[in-house]
Amino acid sequence: DRKSALVGRSEGIHRKLHDFLASESRRLKSKDLGLLAQSASVDPFGKVKKMIENMITRLMEEANADAQHEGFCDTELGKSKVTRNKLSEEID
């Protein structure tokens, strides 16, 4: 699906960037480039992605609970209407 393709592409870009920076740090004997390579391999949006996934999960659970509650209420309203109509007919 589209989301996994974007995630895969992003991971591929991060991997290529890390590999390039790491090889250049070795070639130039630069500790700073080595540190930059390490930090580039970390997903900068990892926490944000996790928070969004958790929020979506929570909202889906709430929507499911609301749908179940609505179904229960509709059933009870239907039963009450039938009972009310039956009792009204008995009175007449």
PyMOL commands that set and color helices and strands:
alter all, ss='L'
color gray80, all
select helices_A, chain A and resi 2-28+31-41+46-91
alter helices_A, ss='H'
color red, helices_A
deselect
rebuild
show_as cartoon
